[in-house]
Amino acid sequence: MFKPNHSEITSIVAAMSSIGASLTLEQAGVAIGIITALVTCVVNALYTIRKDLREQRLADSQLRARPKQE
């Protein structure tokens, strides 16, 4: 597993602060909005997939529990 040392962490923080300092408030707001939209899309997709799987398991169990009609 990769464990960064102190100088690598400092370098990464400095790079991120440099990028952050170069953005205007409007650009930062747009970037945060885009990131929020992407995260929301991924979370919604995962929720929908899990919901579909739950509903499918429920439907399968209800079909198995139902007595057979002749």
C-alpha positions, 0 to 999 in steps of 0.5 A, a space after each residue: 500500500 502506498 504511504 506518502 511521506 511528509 514532503 509528498 503530502 506538502 507538495 500535494 497540498 501546495 499544488 491544490 492550494 495553488 489551483 484553488 488560489 487561481 480560481 475566481 469565486 465564480 469558477 470555484 462555484 461552477 466547479 463545485 456545482 459540477 462535482 456535486 452534480 456528478 456525485 449526485 448522478 453516481 449516488 442515484 445510479 447506485 441507489 436505483 440499481 440496489 432498489 431494482 435488485 431489492 424489488 426483483 428479490 421481493 418479486 421472486 420470493 412472492 412467486 415462490 411463496 404463492 401456491 401453484 394453481 392447477 
